[in-house]
Amino acid sequence: MTGYLNDPELGRIIVTLRRGMRNVRFGRKQDGLLYIHAPAHATLSQLQMVIDQNRAQLRQLHKPAGVQFYIGQEIPCFRYKVVITSQDKMPGQYLLQWDNQATLTLSVYHDIDLTQYDAQRSLSHALSLSAGRIAPTLLLPYARQVAHELGLSPKGLEVGRGMRKLGHCTAQGVIQLSRNLMFLPEPLVRYVICHELAHLTHLDHSPAFHRLLGSYLGGNEAQLEAQLRAFVWPILR
């Protein structure tokens, strides 16, 4: 069974109760949220005691999710931007408008608290879905352009729904690009595309693969990979 505890200092903590467990384990997920795995019979007061007894260590593990939304915000994306505005017509709804092929306006109901995790998660999901709708217009033509520049012809190019896996090349030579690439700057989008194009020749990550990818990227593979790892995503993934 999985649920949540809200701690005034540490925020939302994911709690999973499991049969057969004898001890409590805790840690941090990739999105910054803390988690606790505990025996199935653990009570709320016992879980709170675990948190209090280990607060110093949990405090060190705690990391903000790295996302901030606010009215009037402009989020730069791949060849377009998202603008967040407020609306007072449809409670609990997001209104989307795609303007001039360059701006996506997302209007949230005026009383939404964008500092709350549930609101951030919901808004992130809406933005990711919207990116998926825009990607065929902006991302796929760019990927075709990059492939053409490199003299490559993948069997197909598709927009994928993966949240964390940004790209995939099938054994048949079809390249799938995550809709979340739309939130990256162009050099990092190109890096991911070139990575998958290199898999048309080498399906593994062998030295030969990295030599080929390095040739596609002008010798900047390591630099671009470091930039991607350090990138602060504007949405929760």
N, C-alpha and C positions, 0 to 999 in steps of 0.2 A: 504494500500500500504506500502510495506517495502523496505527500501534502506539503504544506508550507508553514513556516513560523516567521512572523515579522518581528525582528528585533530593532529597538529604537536606534541602536548604534550601527549594527551590521546589516540592517535591511532584511530583505526576504531571504530565508534559508530553506532550501529544499530538503525535506525530511522523507526518508524511505525506511519503512519498517519491514524487516525480512525475517521469515521463519528460519530457525537454525543458527542465527547469529548469536554470539555470546558477548561480543564487545562492541563498543561504539567506534565508528570511524568517521572522520570528517575531512573535508578538503575543499578545493575550489574548482569549479568548472571553467571551461575556456571562455565563457561569456562573463566571467567575474563573479557569478553567484556562488555562494557557499552551499555545501551540502553536508548532511549528516545521514549515515546509515546506522540503524540501531536495531536491536532485537524487537520482534513483533510485539512483545508484551510491554515495551517501554511506555511510560505515561508522559503526559505533557510536562508535569513537574520534574520528572527525571531528565527529560530532554533539556528543559530550561537550566537545570543544575549542570548538565554537561556543558552547555554554552557558557555559563558563568564561570565554571572551573577552568575552562580552556579559552577564556575570552582574549587573553594576551596573544595566544597563538592564532586564534581566529582573526584577530585584528590584523596580524601580519599577513594572513592569507587574503583578507578582504581587499577587493579591488573594485572600484566603480565599473559599471558595465561599459563605460566609454561612449555613451550616447547621450545627447542632450537635444531636446526639442523645445521650441518656443515660438510664439506667434511673431511673425515677421521674419522668421529665419529663412535664409537662402542656402540651400545645400548644393554645392557644385557636383555635377555628375558627368558621365561620359557624353560630351557634346550636347548637354542640356543642363538645366538646373531645376531644382524643386523649390518652390516657395510655399511656406506654410502660413495660412491666413485663418481667420475665425469666421464662423457663420452662426446665425441664430434661427435658422429655419427648420433644421432637421436634427433634433436631439439624438445623440448617440451615433450619428452617421458622419462619414467622410464624403465630401464632395470633391470630385476631381475634374480638372479642366486642362486640356492639352493645347497650349497656345503657340502658334507660329512654328511648330516643330522645334522649339527651343526651350520652352518653359512649361513645367507641370505644376499647376497650382493645386495644392491640397488644402481644403478648408475643413477645419475641425470645429465642433460645437463650442461655443464661447466659454462654457463653464468646465471644460475638461481640464484635469490637472495633469499636465504633461510631465510632471516630476515623478508620477507614480509608475511603477514597473508595468502594471497591466496596460496602462495607456501607451507606454513606450513600446511594449511588445505588439500591441494591436496596430499602432501607427507604423512600426517597422514592417509588419506583415503587409499592410496596405501599400507601402512604398515598394516593397519587393515585388508584389504582384503587378504593380504599375510598371516597374522596370521591365518585367517579363513581356508586357504588351508593347513596350516601346522598342525593345531589343531587336526585333526583326527589321525595324526601319533603320536603326543606327548601328547596332553591333555587328549584325551579320554582313552587311555590305563592307564594313571596315575589315572584317576577317577575310572576306574574299579578296579585298585589295591587298592585304598583307600577303596572303598566299600567292597571289599573282606576282607580286614583287619578288618573291622568293622562287618563282617558277614551280610552284607546287599546286596539285589538284586533288584536294580531299574528295572522297566520294560524296560527302554531304556535310552541311553545316546546320546545326540545330541549336535552339535555345533550351537549356536545361533548367530544372527547378532546384538544383542542389544549392543548399545554403552555405555549406563550408567547402565542398569540392568545387573549385572554380572552373575546371575543365576536364574533359575526358576524350580520349581517342580510342575508338573501338578497333577490334582486329580487322574489321572490314574497311577501315579508313574513314569512318564518319566521326566528325569532331563535334562534341557537345560543349557549349559554353554556358556557364551559369548566368542567369539573369542578374545576379549580384555583381557581375563585372561592371554593370552600368554605374556603380558607385565609386569606381576606381578612376584615377587620372589616366590619360591616354597612354603614357609610357608603360604603366603597369598592365593595362589592358593588352597592349602589344606584347608584353613579356609573356602573359598567359597564353595568348594565341600562338606565339612562336614555340612555346613549350609543347603545346599539343601538336603543332605542325611537325616538330622534330620527331614526335612519336609515329609519324607516318613511315619513318625510316627505321627507327629503333623503338620498340614497344617497352623496353626496359629503361633504367636510369644508369646505364653503363657509362664508362669513360667516353666511349664513342658517341653516345647520346649527348653528353655535355659538351663535347668538342663541336658537334654539329649545332647545338643550340647556341653556343658561344659565337659561332660564325654568323648565325642569324641575327644576333643582338650586338654585333660589333665588339665583342669581348666584354660586355657589361652584364653578363648573367648574374654574377655574385652580387653586384651592386643593386641590381633590380630585385633580386630575391630578398635581399636585406630590407629594401624599401617596402616590399609587399608584406613582409613579416611585421614591420613596424607600423604599418598603416593603421590609422584609427578609423574604424568603420563608422559612418554616420547613422547606421541602423543596428539593431540587435540581430544577431545571426543565430 
